[in-house]
Amino acid sequence: MATNDSLHDASTRRTGIKVIIVGAGFGGLTAAIECHRQGHDVEIYEAFPELKVLGDIISFGPNAGRIFRRWSDGKITDRLRPLSIDLTKHGFHIHKWTGELVTIQKTPPQNPDTPVFNGHRGELHEVVFNYARDELGIPIHLGYRIKQYFEDTDKAGIIFEDGTRAIGDVVVGADGVRSKARELVLGYFDKPKSSGYAVFRAWFPNTDMIKDPRTKHFCDQGDTFQGWIGPDVHFLFSTIKNGSDCCWVLTHKDDADIEESWSFPGKLEDVFKVIDGYDPICRAIVEKTPPSSLVDWKLVYRDPLPRWISDKGRIALLGDSAHPFLPTSAQGATQSMEDGVVLAVCLKRAGKQNIPAATWAYQDLRYERVKAVQKTGETTRDMWHKADWDKVSKDPKNWIFSFDAEGNAEEKFEDIAKPHL
């Protein structure tokens, strides 16, 4: 059942714990909102100088929907819903690369307590950002670039490029795989390794799609989801917001030698080479893509880190800073949200005098689950690219989707934290 945040805040005793969060992505924002709910004082520092509606498709499973639903008694999910795809009438149509329809995965009716959201990253992010800043009053400082993280036995902080600093009881590094907190926590620079894959991705209005009789029917059907799966390649296409917007992603083999996952402007001719021999409708869709909307996202991989917590227990990694995901997991943002929920609960339960116990308990509660979910990015990709069509038609992820991060943390905190207290 959804929790009314105004009642939660009114009845929550302030803990006196000052939490500094670096990064205002979904993980950082969720950590801030949940810290606010649990009675902590929290501020966010973000390097970007202004909020921009950037990106393309992002997915939040039911385990994220449960978190969203608890915010403001469901008002946030009400705002996210019209921005998200609704496949209850259409489902997911899965084809072989040649065009043969293999199966239609039906989409179950939405559970109001654990809704699913798939929409434009920037549009969904704007809803959460505005909720944190404007309705909850969480200070979000934009344009602050971090030079250094530091800690001692009773506090932690960050130093900005201009030499000023911010200090709190705990600092959360939620600023991605390039976070300077990673090196402090690990004691060394962990070098990424190639995943052997890249993703072309695009989001654009339906203007040219509806002019072509080969593609018009997708938009006419409203929200749709199609997939074409072949050896070492899969092409996913959606119409969204009642067919007004279109987006697609194409995951393929790539041997580019780069040092980090990064996005470059894409070239349509490179996409056509990858889908050569595919169902002609795939090329018809790609042809409608404005060149300026195409991104070539090179993927590298990082092994699970051995630890997320600094030596003195005052700096914690969260989200991609701790565990970057391959996009085929469709759980990267959701797992960063679960991190934020669990960390906020652990800080409340441990109290201001036991911050290191809280952060180590957070790691212990999250580590094995995240490691297992992380692996699904590879297994899902491989299942599709080496397609066993019986497996493709099944959904094996209930252990991921049914998880209640807050309830689990409340239930298990005492036993998990005992060795650290």
KOLZA-318936 format. One record per residue: x, y, z of N, C-alpha, C, CB in turn. Coordinates in steps of 0.02 Angstrom, whole numbers, plus 50000, padded with zeros to 5 digits. Glycine has a CB too. Example, Ala and Ser with C-alpha at 12.3 -4.5 7.8 and 13.67 -1.06 7.14 Angstrom:
BEGIN
506604971650390506154977550390506604983550390505654977650452506424988850354506844994750357506455000250394507044997050286
//
This chain:
BEGIN
500424994050000500005000050000500445006250000499525000150061500245011349964500635017549959500655021150026500355022149905501215024350038501305028250099501205035650084501995027050130500815039050124500725046250115501335049850142500085048650151501715053050096502345056150116502265061750166502705058650056501715065550160501635071150206501545068450277501035075550187501165062950284501095059950350501745056850372500545054650348502105053750325502745050650342503225055850368503045047050280503265061650333503725066850354503535069750421503765072250302502875070750432502655073850494502795069450554501905075250490502765062850544502855058250600503565055750606502385052450592504005057650560504695055250562505125060150602504985054550490505455057550652505885061650693506525063150655506055058150760506755069350660507375071150626507955067650658507475078850627508395065050617508955060950642509575065150657509135055550593509605071250629510195075350637510775073150592510425075150708510655068250548511175065850503511195070250441511065058350484511785073150426511865077250367512145072850310512335083450381511765072250256511955068150199512095072650140511405062950182512685071950111512865075450050512875070449993513565079050057512495071949941512455067549883512755070949823511715065449869513195067449789513515070049728513185066649668514285068949728512835070549627512495067749569511745068049576512715060549558511415070949525510685071649526510355067549473510495078949518510625061549461510285056649419509735053349458510775051449391509445048049431508905044649466509135041749533508615039149423509755039149535510005036449598510105041749651510645032749586510435047249632510545052649679509905055849703510995057849648509445057049656508795060049675508405055449722508385061649613508395048949706508035044249749508345043949819508025037249718509015043749822509345043749887509155049949927510115043349878509125055649893508945061949928508225061749952509055067949882507775059649909507065059249928506965054449986506625057149868507285048649982507215043650036507545045950100507505036950013508115049350095508425052150156507965057350188509115055350139507635061350147507145066250172506575062550207506875070550113506325057250176505775053450206505975050350273505545047850159506605048350279506825044950340507075049850394507375040150323507035056350380507195061250433507885064150431507095058150498508275062950378508945065650374508935072550339509405060850335509455076450352509565082750316509995081150255509905088150362509775083150196510115080950135510185086650085509745075150104510735086750049510855091349994511175087649937511305097350017511055090049876511335087049815511785092149781510775084649767512355089749757512805093649715512875090249647513495094649749512765093949594512755091249526513205095449481512025090949498513595092049439514075095549396513735099549340514555090749366513185096849313512855100349257512595107149281512275096049229512695112449241512485119049262511725120249258512825124149222511365116149219510645116949214510335110249197510455122249161509695109549214509335103449198509125103649125508715102649244509305098349088509105097749018508745091249008509725098248971508235091348965507855085248950508225081448896507125086948927508685077048918509125073448873508975065948874509865074648891509225062448822509195055248822508635052448780509135052648891508515045948790507975042548754507635037648801508235038848691507505031548781507095026948820507445024648884506895020948778507075024248938507315021449000506755017349031507565026949050506945011949066506455007249093506505007049169506555000249064505925006849201505875005849273505395000049286505625012349310505654994749316505244988849331504794989949391505674982849342504384984949407503924985449464504284986949530503524979149471504904984649537505284985949598505454993349605505914981849600505494996949549505555004249552504865007449561505885007049488504365004749527503685007449534503445007549606503205003449492503645002449644503465002149715503745008249752503724995549747504355010249733504675015949765504325022449745505425016349747504225023349680503875029349656503195030049689503795029049579502845024449697502155024449722502125027149793501865017449720502655026249832502655028549901502765036049907503195024849940502935039349853503075046449856502425050449847503595048449802502285054649895501715059249891501065055549877501825064449838500995049749910500375045949907500155044449835499815049649942500645042749793500495040749724500465046349674499855037149724500555052549695500495058149648501055058049596500505064749686501645055549616502205055449568502075050249514502865053949605501815044449532501655039449481501115042049434501425032849513500655045949460500135048949417500445053549365499625052749460500995056849383501325061449335501755057549285501755066549373502035052049306502455048049262502055044049211502885043349303501445042149230501045037649188500935040349117500385036449220500695046549107500565048749038501195049548996500195055249040501775049649027502405050248991502685043448971502915053949033502355038148993502625031348986502215027248937502665027849053502545022248909502215017748862501725013248898502735013548824501165011848867500645007448895500545001648845499975011248909500794995848863500774990148817500244984948836501444986748814499784986848879499274981948900498844979548842498834984948955498764983548791498374981448733498804978248679497994987348704499434979948677499854977748621500334972148640500254983648595500664972648697501174967748716501824968948678500924960748702502264963948682502924964248650502934959148593503504962948702502984961448531502994957148473503724955348456502634960548412503904949148463504594946948452504644943248386504834942548511505104945648343505204942748277505914939948270505064947948222505994935048227506664933448202506884939148156506674926648165507544939748146507804945248106507524945248035508544944948104507284939548012507014939047945506294941647940507034931847922505984942847998505304945547999504784940848026505124947447931504944934448034504454929548059504274931148132504734922348054503624931948146503394933148214503444926748255502674935948215503824927048309503944921148351503444920648407504654921248379503344926248441502884926148498502664933248515503214922848560502114933748550501884940148577501874939348653501184942248549502314942948686502304942948759501774947748783503014944848789501254945148814500714949348837500934953448897500094945148855500684959448901500834963848957500254963449007500954971148934500394961449068499844960949118499584967849136500084957249180498974968249162498714974649185499174977749237498004973849214499204984349239499634987749287499384986449358499654995249273499844984749402499694984449473499824991449501500144979049510499324994749529499415001749551499945002549604498765004449576500094997349642500604997849695501304996449669500434993249751501354993149611502014991649582501994993049507502224984349596501874999149487501815000749416502485000349380501515007749408502444999549314503024999249270503035005649228503004992949225503625008449218503695014549178504245013649127503825020649223504085015149064504575015349010504435021848971504535009048963504915026348971504795032748938505445036348924504345037148980505385042548904505975046648888506345048348953505765053048850506985046648954507385047749014507325054849040508115046148999507405059748996507395066749018506725068949045507575071148961506175066549014505505068549037505345065549105504985066448986505515059249115505385056049180505835059049234505495048449176506465060449216506925063349263506695070249286507625063949232506405074049240506175080749258505625080549311505905084349195505185075449307504655074649357504955073549426504185068849338505445068949430505755067249495506165073049521506185060849488506545076249477506965081949496506535087549526507355084649435505995089249491505565094749515505215092949581505035096449463505035086549589504735084349652505225085349710504515076949647505845083149700506345083749754506485090949771506995080249734506575095049720506785101949731506205106449752507115104749669505655106149715505125111049723504615109149777504765112049658504465102649783503955100549831504245098549898503555094849802504805095049897505115093049960505605098149986505455086349952505815102749943506275108049965506985105649975506035110950029507185100249942507865097749947508325102349908507925090349921508845105149939509305109449902509695105449849509805112849951509655107749787510025104649731510465110049701509545101449678511115109349709511595114349687511875112249619512165115349739511735115949567511965114349499512615117949483511425116049448513005114949439513625118049416514195117349465513505125249403514185112349508514715111149557515125105049536514415110149628515725106249512516165100849491516625098749549516595102949430516665092249560517025089549617517765088649600516725082849641518195091249642518915090149634519155084249676519305096549653518845083449736519105078449782518575076549833519735080949817518565070149853518185067749910518675066949968517815060949894518425067850031518855066650089518435064350148519255073050107518755061350197518415059150257518905058750315518075052250246518635059150376519005057150435518525053150479519295063350474518685052150542518295047550582517595050150599518655046150645517495056750596516845059350617516485063550563516925063550679516765064050504516425067850451516725066050383516485075450463516385068250331516625067350263516425073550223516335060850230516735074450166516575080250126516835079950056516835086350159516705085350019516925086049951517235092949942516345084949901517755093249899518075099549882517915100949809518855099249895517685107049796517495108949728518095111849692516915113849729518025112749627518575115149586518785122249606518385114949513518325126049636518515132949657518815133049726517895137449655518915127249757519235126849822518765126749881519705132449830518125128549871517635128249925517465120949939517005132249908517135119749995516985112850015516305112350048517525110150061516045106250050515435104750086515575098750131514835103250037515315098950192515475093850242514835091050271515935096650298514815084550282514245081250313514455075250354513745079250260513965071650378514115065450414514295059750367513515063450458514015060050307514135054850257514065058050188513635048950265514485055750142514455058050073514295052150028515135061350051513835053149982513625047849936513855049649866512845046849938514285045449838514515046449770514025043149722515225043549761513585047249693513085044749645513195048049577512365046149671513825049449561513995053249501514305048849447514465058849518514135042449445514295038249388514975034949390514255042249328515125031349335515725027049333516365031049335515715022749272516335037449321516935041649324517005045249391516935046749267516595043349439516605046649504517295046349537516085043649551517525052049561518165052149597518115048349664518385059349610517495047049686517415043149747517625035849737516685043449771517575033349676517765026349664518495025049683517655024549591518935029549662519645028549675519795029049749520065033549636519455033749784519555034349856519335027949892519175040449884518755025349872518485019349905518925013249891517765017949882519135012549828519515006549809520255007049827519445005449735520515013149826521235013949837521635013249774521475008849887521305012549717521645012049652521145013749597521955004849641521395014949537520965016249480520795009649447521315021049429520155008049443519945001749412519805002949338519314998849447520174999449296520125000549224519554996449196520794998749189519134999449154518594995649123518854990949069518065000349094518434986249049518614981748994518064981848942518744974549019518234980248882517754980548827517204975448837518104979348761516584977448821516034972748821515964969148755515384976348838516284972148703516224969348636515584971348601516254961948639515214976048631514564978148603514504985748603513984974948641514064988148560513864995148559513124995448544514284999248506512825001348556512105002248545511995008648505511725002648613511675007948447511395013748414510705015048445511335012648335510535021348457509895022948488509635029648463509955022948565508975030148460508675036248433507975037248462508645035948356507775043548466507105045548488506895051348443507075047548565506295051048414506095056248367505345056348360506435055148299505055061948337504325062348326504115058148266504115069748316503465056748263503215052048212503105055248143502565049148236503345061348134503195065348074503265061448009503645071348072503845058347998503965054747936503695047647938504715054547921503625044847998503355038048004502635037647977503365035748078502235042647993501535042347973501435044047898501125047148015501945046447865501905047847793502045041647751502395053347775502325036547781502525030547744502035024947761503255028347760501675022147712501195016847727501515010547757500825014847663502175009747748502515003947778502575004647854503205003047747502595010847878502715011947949502145015547985503345015947958501665018247946501135022147976500735018248027500665024647921500625011648015500195007748058500465007148129500105000748029501125007548138501405007248206501135013148247502175007348204501165019048219500935025048255500185025148263501165031348218499835022548213499105022348217498855017848274498805019848151499265012948293499065008348347499195011148416499435001748339499485017048420499625020048485500295017648512499065018348534500295015048573500905012648604501045005448581500865012948682501635004348551501814997748526502534996148544501714997248450502704989748542503394987548555503544981548512503494985748632504064982048471504264976748424505004975148435504144978848351505184968848424505884966948427506064962248371506044963748494506654963148341506924958548291507594956048317507004962148220507654949548322508224946648357508604942048309508004942748420509264943248305509684939148261510354937748294509784942548195510804934348259511454932748288511854939048305511854928448239511994939948369512394945448395512094952348381513084945148366511454952648365511124959048352510404958648377511144960848276510154963848409509434964448418509214971648410509224961748488508644972448376508364978848358507674979448392508304979748280507594984548435506984985548472506684992248452507104985248549506034992348438505704998348415505044999348452505574998148339504925005648473504305007248509503995013548481504445008148585503335013748481502975020048476502685021448545502395019748421502675027748563502525029648632502115035948634503175030548673501805037348691501355043148699500825043148645501765049848698500475037348641499935036248593500165036948520499365041148606500795034848508501055034748440501355041148416500525032848395501395046248458501655052748436502425052848433501415058148483502755048748474503485048248475503695041148457503765050248544504305040648430504585034248411505285033648440504605033348333505485027648459506165026548481506395019548463506225027748558507035018848451507315012148437508015011648464507305010748362508215005448479508895003948500509124997848461508945002648578509754997948441510054992448403510704990348437510184994448329510704984648470511294982148505511664977448458511104978548571512324978348452512704974548402513424973848425512674978048333513784969248393514494968248406514874974548386514754962048368515384976148426515784982048410516464981148443515444988648435517004982248404517674981148431518054987748440518074976548385517684993148447518014999648456518444999648519517485005348461519045002348514519505002548570519445009248605520245001348546518995009548654518905015648693518975013948767518215019048679519115018948807519275017848877518675018048923519765022948900518095020348897517515021048940516885021148897517555027448985516325018948925515695019648889515585026948871515095016948931515415028148808515335035148788514875035548728516015038348772514555041148720514085042148665514385046748613513425045048691514285044948550514525048848494513935049948446515115045348457513965055048404513465055548352513495049448307513565062048310512905046548292512895040648250512805042248177512335036048273512955037348134512875038148062512375032948037513555037448026511885035147999511365030547974511665025147931510835034347935512175026747892512475021647848512785015947888513005024747803513035017447949513305012147992512745007648018513695015248050512175010648032511605006648055511365002047999511025011348078511325004747938511095000647881511544994547870511065004847817512194995347882512654989647875512494984147925513384992047884512324986247987512184981248039511544977348024512134984648108511034980747997510394977447985510314975047913509814982248003510864974847877510844972247809510594964947810511544972647774510094963347770509804956647770509244955647819510334951747783509104960647861508554960247909507884961547874508664965247967507354960147910506684961847888506694968947860506164961147947506464970147798506484976747768506144982247809506164976547700505674980347853505324985347893505814988747942504744982247931506344985247961506844988248006507184994147972507364982948027507384993147908507694998747872507195004447862507964996347804506565002747848506055007847838505985012247901505385004647820506045009147960506005012948023506615017348030505935008148083507205014448020507825018248030507865024147982508435013648020507615023347922507625028747872507265034947896507315026347807506805034247942506415039947966506775043848021505735037647991507345041348041507705044348098508075050648077508195039248128507935056348106508335062348092509055061048113508045068548130509535062448069510245061048086510455064048153510695063748032510185069848170510375073148233510125069348294510115080148234509645064748284509365061048340509725054448354508625059548328510195052548311510525046048316511145046348359510695043348247511195041848407511765041348453512095034548445511545042548527512755034448445513155028348443513475027548512513695028448385513215022948552513415022148622513875016048628512795021548669514515017348638515005011948646514975009448718515715014248627514945002848727514875000048794515514996648817514304994948795515754998548875516274994648908515974991748971516904999048924516334987249003516064983649060516544984349119515944976149043516274984349177516674984249238516454978449281516624991049276516934974849306516774969349352516484972249417517404965049368516064968349451515814970749516516384972849562515384965349550516314978749593516834981149638516874976849701516704988549656517454976149730517504972249793517194975849852518234970749808517114982449847516824986249903516534992649877517354987749958516034995349914515715001749896515835007049950514965000749886516165005150005516205009550064516945011150078515885006150126517075017350097517755019650111518005016750177517785027250112518655017550189518965014550248518645016750313519695016350250518475023050319518175025650381517415025350380518405032850392517135022750327516415021650325515995027850315516205018350386516305033250291515935039550285515775041250212516345045150315516035037550165515895038650094515625032250064516535041050056515055032650032514715026850003514605027949928514045025450039514735022849889514575023049818513855020649807515075018649777513535023349756512835021749743512715021849667512355026649780512295017249643512115017249572512715015349529511845023949551512775018649471513315017049424514005018049454513245021249362514075022249503514715023149536514945016549568514675028549590514465012549591514615006249624514535000349577514165005249684514045000549532513874994549492513554996449426513404989949532513954998549377513665000149311513354993949279514195003149265512794995049245512424989549214512464989949138511694989649237512454984249105512334984149033511604985749021512534977249002511434989248966510734991348956510254985448948510694995648895510494979548928510054973848919509774971248985510414968348883510034973549041509734971549105509074975249117510214972949163509004981249087508424985649098508314986949172507794982549067508854986649212508794987549284509284992549314508874980949318509684995749272510205000249299509925005749343510585003249242509445009549316509155015149355508755012549414508705019449310508405007049404508005004149458508435001849516507584998349433508994998649502509434996349556509755002249592509974991749529509895007749557510155013649591509625016549638510385018949541508985016049619508445018349663508405013949725507775018349625508445007349715508455002849773509025004549820508504995549751509615006049792510185008149834509995013949879510785010049790509685019149849509515025149888509025023649944509215030249842508545019349930508055017449981508405013950040507515012849951508825009150024509155005150076509635009350117509524999150044510025013650084510495017850121510125022350170510925022050073509575025250149509195029750193508935026050254508615032950155508685019950244508435015950300509005014150348508095009450274509575012150320510145010150363510395015950405510715007550320510415021950376510635027850415510145029250472510695033950369509505028650458508995029750511509065024550566508285029450481509125018350547509145013050598509795013250639509085006150564510355014950608510995015050645511055021350687511575014650596510825027050663510865033250700511505037050687510805031850774511505043350707512065047950693512725045550722511905054850720512705041850777513325039650809513615033450777513195038350883513255030550729513485024250699513475024450623513055018350725513715029850594513695030650521514075024950486513995037350501514685023150507515025017650472514635011050474515715016650502514305009750530513895003650533513335003950482513605002650604513045009850473512505010650424512745009450353512205017650430513315012350336513555011650267513775004550251514135016550254514105001250299514304994350287513694989750284514784991950341513184991150324512564987150321512234988150253512084989150378512234994350229511964995850162512314991450109512055003350144512984991250112513334987150063513144979750071514094987950071513124977350132512984970350144512274968450121513054968650218511804973050129511114971750108511054971750031510644976950138511454975649998511374976749926511834972449882511484983849910512414970649907512954968349863512774962149822513564966849905512554956849854512424950649817511824951349770512304944949866511314954949791510744955949747510944959749684510174959649783511314965249693511524969149636511974965149590511884975549659512424961349619512884957249578512494952249535513374953449624511964949349564511554944549526511154947949472511094940849574510864953749488510474957349437510924959949382510084963249469511524962349401512014964649352512144959349299512674966549387512194953149321512354947649275511804946649224512454941249314511184948649239510634947649191510734951749128509974949449223511124957149132511264961049072511614956849019511694967149089512084952549042512434948048996511984942148975513084945549028511634939149024511244933249008510664934848962510984929949072510344940648972509794942648927510064943848857509444948948954510604947648852510904948948786511074942448751511534953248793511414937848788511624931548757511024927148739512094927848803510504927348781509904923348766509604925548700509394923948823509594932148689509314934748627509774933448567509164942148633510414934848577510874934448520511044927348499511514938148536510964922648546511054915548530510374912148540511614912248574509884914748506509184913948526508954906648531508754917348477508784904748593508384898748606507674901448612508624894748672507264900348561506624903948556506134901848610506324902748489506234895948640505804894048696505944898548756505914886548715506584899948768506774904148825506574911448812507514903648838506644913648751506474920548735505754922148753506594922048662505314917148744504594918348755504394918148829504194913248717504874916848873504714916448944504994922548981504994909948975504724923749040504954929349082505224926549148504394934549094505894926349157506174923149216506344927949273506794919349198506084934049273506364939149317505924941049376506504945149278505474936649398505034938649453505434940049517504524933149466505994936549528506394937749588506684944849588506964932649592506754947849531506974954749527506394959549539507304956249459505844958349504505304963149501504894963549566504844961549445504844958049603504404957949662504744960649724504164950849674505364962849719505754964749777505524971449806506494965249758505474971749872505304977949909505934980049947504694976849958506304984849919506944986849948506874989650019507284991949904506364993750030506264996750096506064991550147505735002250093505584987450130505354982150176505914977350193504774978450147506304975350143506864970750155507394973750201507174968750088507544980250190508044983550232507814984150304508214990450204507184986050313506914986550381506924979750417506204989350380506754974550380506714967850409507404965050428506374963150361507904966250386508544962850394509084967250425508784960350328508944973650436509474978150458509814975750522509204985150468509434974050572509724972450638510234966850633509174970550687510064961450599510524955850592511134957550549510174949850562511004961350495511554963050450512044967950483511274966150386511774972750522512194977950551512554975750613511774983950568512334970350644512614968150709513364967650709512324961450728513694964850658514434964350660514774971050656514674960050604514424976250633514744982750623514624987650681514484985850558514184985750728514014990150784514484988950843513294989050805
//
